[in-house]
Amino acid sequence: MAIKRYAMKKHPNIYWYETKRGKRYSVRKQYRNAMGKDDWYSTSGFLNWQDAEQDLRKFETRLFDGSIATAERKQISLNNYFDQMAERKIRMGVWKNSTASTNKTYYNTHFRKSFGSQKIQKITRPQYQHFIDELVLSGSYTKSTLHRVDSLMQQTMNDAEINDVITKNKLRHIVITGGKPAKSQDLTKSDFDLFMKTAKEQLNKYEYAFIKLMTLGQRRGEMMGLRTKSSFTFQRDEVNKKDICGIKFYVARTANEPTGTGLKTESSYRTIWVAGEYVDLIKYAILYSNRILEDHNIEAPEDHFLWLNPKTGKPYHVQYTNTMMRRVSQKSGITIHPHLLRHYFATKARTEKLPETDVMHWLGHASITMTDSYTRETPEGAMGVFKGISKDI
């Protein structure tokens, strides 16, 4: 049973309570700890209130001169700090759910057990260098994965340095020598053509429209986030006497956000313009998507997700992109995954020497240089990219 304590009216943060040996006094004061969270300082067992108040004054002096915070920082473990950093970045929107999920997975896999219980101030450079070297020597990780693992540790340590939890990030500029070569992102024109020919033969027109639009180089989540009305603008190009369509990317569907979320970066919000077969396929896909809802006795809203499962009338699972492409890969003998099409588009655009800024906007990249990030895409620039790349896709 908890001891009942009574506040002393003229002595803030001092309490008295009864024991079998008589009256005793205690201290209880709330303060902000080194991690920036509310905490409590409490001591008890004093024979008189004067001793309790003296103890309180000593604590307040140490709190004021920073010695309490210094002592607390020495006790903060890497796990403590990472978990708090992650919580704040998620709360402030710095990390989207997909980013948070990926970073937590990397942290839990590589750091939670190996370094997590250690005091963050005690992690040494030789110790961490040995850890990275062992990952390299295991032969299990590509160079890019190793850099990503290290990047998460650096982000955590830099954050701790900024917030005065450590005096300096001693792990900065760690050496990563080796790592498995990454899977080839090369795709020849002949292999691409065979893959697309097989897709047209093996898939129905709705599915083929999906694959065909993926060749425009957008991210998988952006593709799955397309909606039947708000994502498309149809116009007539009177100069060239042809129909064109603007494709607006403003929402993404991911495994963590199946109902839709914002895009990866500010520069990801963009509109690209297409013509020819792409316009026809988009119009067909919209009609087919509405028909799927009708088949399930669902009144088609004016604006809904474009890519629906004909069997359920609900949006395809994000992973279905890979499933569909895997079917075509098996039939064609050419292994292509969604992100490879993005690489292919970027490579072909570079080969054709298209304006770098226009290609940057098309793909939703942040910058070629910092100056370029202040420009915005234009229909003319986007159509220039489409015209330059259309013969290759």
C-alpha positions in Angstrom: 0.0 0.0 0.0 1.4 3.4 -1.0 2.3 5.8 1.7 0.1 8.8 1.9 2.2 12.0 1.7 1.1 15.6 2.6 2.4 18.7 1.0 3.8 21.4 3.3 2.0 24.6 2.4 4.9 27.0 3.0 7.6 24.7 1.5 7.0 23.8 -2.2 8.1 20.3 -3.2 8.5 19.2 0.4 6.1 16.5 1.8 5.6 14.8 5.2 4.3 11.3 5.9 3.9 9.0 8.9 5.9 5.9 9.6 6.1 3.5 12.5 9.1 5.5 13.8 7.3 8.8 13.5 7.0 11.6 11.0 9.4 11.8 8.0 9.9 14.2 5.2 10.5 13.8 1.4 11.3 15.8 -1.7 9.5 15.5 -5.0 10.1 17.9 -7.8 9.3 17.8 -11.5 12.0 18.8 -14.0 12.9 18.5 -17.7 15.6 15.8 -18.1 18.5 15.5 -20.6 16.2 13.8 -23.1 13.9 16.8 -23.0 11.1 14.9 -21.2 9.4 15.6 -17.9 10.9 13.6 -15.0 10.8 13.6 -11.3 13.5 14.0 -8.6 12.4 12.4 -5.4 14.1 11.5 -2.1 12.7 10.5 1.3 13.5 9.6 4.9 14.5 13.0 6.2 13.9 13.5 10.0 13.0 17.2 9.5 11.8 19.5 6.8 15.0 21.6 7.0 17.1 18.6 5.8 14.7 17.8 3.1 14.7 21.5 1.9 18.5 21.5 1.9 18.5 18.4 -0.3 16.1 20.1 -2.6 18.3 23.2 -2.9 21.3 21.1 -3.7 19.4 19.4 -6.5 18.2 22.7 -7.9 21.8 24.0 -7.9 23.0 21.0 -9.8 20.0 21.3 -12.2 20.8 25.0 -12.8 24.6 24.5 -13.4 24.0 21.6 -15.7 25.6 18.9 -13.7 22.3 16.9 -13.5 22.0 16.9 -17.3 25.6 16.0 -17.7 25.2 13.0 -15.4 22.0 11.9 -17.1 23.6 12.1 -20.6 26.2 9.6 -19.5 23.4 7.2 -18.8 21.5 7.5 -22.1 21.8 4.3 -24.2 21.7 4.2 -28.0 18.3 2.5 -27.9 16.9 5.3 -25.6 18.1 8.0 -27.9 17.1 6.4 -31.2 13.6 5.6 -30.0 13.1 9.2 -28.8 14.6 10.6 -32.1 12.3 8.4 -34.2 9.3 9.3 -32.1 10.0 13.0 -32.7 10.7 12.7 -36.4 7.4 10.8 -36.9 5.4 13.3 -34.8 6.9 16.3 -36.7 6.4 14.7 -40.1 10.1 14.5 -40.8 9.8 10.8 -41.4 6.8 9.5 -43.3 5.4 6.2 -42.2 7.3 4.3 -44.9 10.6 6.0 -44.0 10.0 5.3 -40.3 9.2 1.7 -41.0 12.4 1.2 -43.1 14.6 3.0 -40.6 13.2 1.1 -37.6 13.8 -2.2 -39.5 17.4 -1.3 -40.3 18.0 -0.2 -36.7 16.4 -3.3 -35.1 18.3 -5.6 -37.5 21.7 -4.0 -37.1 22.0 -1.9 -33.9 19.4 -2.7 -31.3 21.2 -5.7 -30.0 24.8 -4.9 -31.0 25.0 -1.4 -29.6 21.6 -0.6 -28.3 22.2 -1.2 -24.6 25.5 0.7 -24.6 25.7 4.3 -23.4 25.7 6.5 -26.4 28.7 8.4 -25.1 30.7 5.2 -24.8 30.5 3.9 -28.3 34.0 4.2 -29.8 35.2 4.7 -33.3 37.4 1.5 -33.3 34.5 -0.5 -32.0 32.1 0.8 -34.7 34.7 0.4 -37.4 35.1 -3.2 -36.5 31.3 -3.7 -36.6 31.2 -2.3 -40.2 34.2 -4.3 -41.2 32.5 -7.5 -40.0 29.4 -6.6 -42.1 31.6 -6.2 -45.1 33.4 -9.5 -44.5 30.2 -11.4 -44.1 29.6 -11.0 -47.8 25.9 -10.6 -47.2 25.5 -6.9 -48.0 25.9 -4.6 -51.0 27.9 -1.5 -50.7 24.7 0.6 -50.9 23.1 -1.3 -48.0 26.2 -0.9 -45.9 26.1 2.9 -46.6 22.5 2.9 -45.7 23.1 1.1 -42.4 26.0 3.5 -41.6 23.8 6.5 -42.6 21.3 5.6 -40.0 23.9 5.5 -37.3 25.4 8.8 -38.5 21.9 10.4 -38.4 21.4 9.3 -34.8 24.8 10.4 -33.7 24.6 13.8 -35.4 21.2 14.3 -33.8 22.7 13.5 -30.4 25.5 15.9 -31.0 23.1 18.7 -32.0 21.1 18.1 -28.9 24.2 18.1 -26.6 23.7 14.5 -25.6 27.3 13.8 -26.9 30.0 16.4 -27.3 31.0 15.1 -30.8 30.0 12.4 -33.3 33.2 10.3 -33.1 31.9 7.9 -35.8 31.8 10.5 -38.5 33.4 9.6 -41.9 33.8 5.9 -41.0 35.5 3.8 -43.7 33.5 1.3 -45.7 35.7 -0.8 -47.9 34.0 -3.5 -50.0 30.5 -4.9 -50.1 28.7 -7.0 -52.7 28.2 -5.4 -56.1 24.6 -4.2 -56.4 22.3 -5.9 -58.8 22.6 -4.6 -62.3 20.1 -1.9 -63.2 21.0 -2.2 -66.9 18.2 -2.9 -69.3 18.8 -3.1 -73.1 16.3 -1.8 -75.6 15.9 -5.2 -77.1 15.1 -6.8 -73.7 12.7 -3.9 -72.9 10.9 -4.4 -76.2 10.6 -8.1 -75.7 9.2 -7.6 -72.2 6.6 -5.1 -73.4 5.6 -7.3 -76.4 5.0 -10.2 -73.9 3.0 -7.9 -71.6 0.7 -6.9 -74.5 0.2 -10.6 -75.4 -0.2 -12.0 -72.0 -2.1 -9.3 -70.1 -5.6 -7.9 -70.6 -5.7 -4.3 -71.8 -6.4 -2.9 -68.3 -3.3 -4.6 -67.0 -1.2 -3.7 -70.0 -2.2 -0.1 -69.5 -0.8 -0.3 -66.0 2.5 -1.7 -67.3 2.7 0.8 -70.1 2.2 3.7 -67.8 4.9 2.3 -65.5 7.4 2.9 -68.3 7.0 6.6 -67.8 9.4 6.3 -64.8 7.2 7.1 -61.8 7.6 5.5 -58.4 5.4 2.4 -57.7 3.5 4.2 -54.9 2.8 7.2 -57.2 1.4 4.8 -59.8 -0.9 3.1 -57.3 -2.1 6.5 -56.0 -3.5 7.7 -59.4 -7.2 8.6 -59.3 -9.7 8.5 -62.1 -10.4 12.3 -62.2 -8.1 14.4 -60.1 -5.0 12.8 -61.5 -5.7 13.5 -65.2 -6.2 16.5 -67.4 -7.1 15.9 -71.1 -6.4 18.6 -73.6 -6.2 19.1 -77.3 -2.8 20.3 -78.7 -4.0 22.5 -81.5 -0.5 23.2 -82.8 0.4 19.5 -83.3 -3.3 18.4 -83.8 -3.3 15.7 -81.2 -4.8 14.8 -77.8 -2.5 15.1 -74.8 -3.0 14.2 -71.1 -1.5 15.7 -68.0 -0.8 13.1 -65.3 -0.7 14.7 -61.8 1.2 12.9 -59.1 0.0 14.1 -55.7 -0.8 11.0 -53.6 0.9 7.7 -53.1 -0.3 4.3 -51.9 2.2 2.3 -50.0 2.3 -0.9 -48.0 2.2 1.2 -44.8 -0.4 3.7 -46.2 -2.7 1.6 -48.4 -5.4 4.3 -48.3 -3.0 7.0 -49.6 -0.5 9.4 -48.2 1.6 12.4 -49.4 4.5 12.0 -51.7 8.1 11.3 -50.8 9.5 14.8 -51.2 8.2 18.3 -52.1 9.7 17.9 -55.6 7.7 14.6 -56.1 4.5 16.7 -56.6 4.4 17.2 -60.3 2.5 16.9 -63.6 3.9 15.1 -66.7 2.3 15.3 -70.1 1.9 12.4 -72.6 0.3 11.8 -76.0 -0.6 9.0 -78.4 -1.2 5.5 -77.1 -0.8 6.6 -73.5 -3.8 8.9 -73.8 -5.9 6.1 -75.2 -4.8 3.6 -72.5 -5.5 6.1 -69.7 -9.1 6.7 -71.0 -9.6 3.0 -71.3 -8.3 2.3 -67.8 -10.7 4.9 -66.3 -13.7 3.4 -68.1 -12.6 -0.1 -67.1 -12.1 0.9 -63.5 -15.6 2.4 -63.3 -17.0 -0.8 -64.8 -15.3 -2.9 -62.1 -17.2 -1.0 -59.5 -20.4 -1.4 -61.4 -19.9 -5.2 -61.6 -19.7 -5.2 -57.8 -22.9 -3.0 -57.5 -20.8 -0.2 -56.2 -21.8 3.3 -57.5 -18.6 4.7 -59.0 -17.7 8.0 -57.3 -16.6 10.8 -59.5 -13.0 10.4 -58.3 -11.5 7.1 -57.0 -8.3 5.1 -57.2 -7.7 4.0 -60.8 -6.2 0.5 -60.3 -8.8 -1.8 -58.8 -8.9 -5.6 -58.4 -11.6 -6.9 -60.7 -12.4 -9.7 -58.2 -13.1 -7.5 -55.2 -13.7 -4.0 -56.6 -11.1 -2.7 -54.1 -7.7 -1.0 -54.9 -5.0 -3.5 -55.8 -2.5 -4.2 -53.0 0.7 -2.2 -53.7 2.7 -5.4 -54.1 0.5 -6.4 -57.0 2.7 -4.2 -59.2 5.6 -6.6 -58.6 3.3 -9.6 -59.0 2.0 -8.5 -62.4 5.5 -7.7 -63.6 6.8 -11.1 -62.3 4.2 -12.8 -64.5 5.5 -11.0 -67.6 9.1 -11.7 -66.6 8.4 -15.4 -66.3 6.8 -15.5 -69.8 9.4 -13.3 -71.5 12.5 -14.6 -69.7 13.4 -10.9 -69.0 13.4 -10.0 -65.3 12.2 -6.5 -64.7 10.9 -5.0 -61.5 9.1 -1.6 -61.1 12.1 0.5 -60.1 14.2 -0.9 -63.0 11.7 0.9 -65.4 12.5 4.1 -63.6 16.2 3.5 -64.1 15.6 2.7 -67.7 13.7 5.9 -68.3 16.4 8.0 -66.6 19.1 6.3 -68.6 17.4 6.7 -71.9 16.6 10.4 -71.1 20.3 11.0 -70.5 21.3 9.1 -73.6 19.0 11.3 -75.7 20.6 14.4 -74.1 17.2 15.8 -73.0 17.2 19.0 -70.9 18.4 17.9 -67.4 16.0 20.2 -65.6 13.0 18.9 -67.5 14.0 15.3 -66.8 14.5 16.1 -63.2 11.0 17.5 -62.9 9.6 14.5 -64.8 11.0 12.0 -62.4 10.2 14.1 -59.3 13.9 14.4 -58.2 14.8 17.2 -55.9 17.6 18.7 -57.9 20.4 18.5 -60.3 21.9 21.4 -58.5 20.3 23.5 -55.7 19.4 26.2 -58.2 17.4 23.8 -60.4 15.3 22.8 -57.4 13.7 26.3 -57.5 12.4 25.8 -61.1 9.1 24.2 -61.9 7.9 21.8 -64.6 6.1 23.1 -67.6 3.8 21.3 -70.1 6.2 22.3 -72.9 9.2 20.9 -71.0 7.3 17.7 -70.2 6.2 17.2 -73.7 9.8 17.7 -74.8 10.9 14.9 -72.5 8.0 12.7 -73.8 8.8 13.4 -77.4 12.5 12.6 -76.9 11.9 9.4 -75.0 8.7 8.0 -76.5 10.5 5.9 -79.2 12.3 4.0 -76.5 9.2 3.2 -74.4 
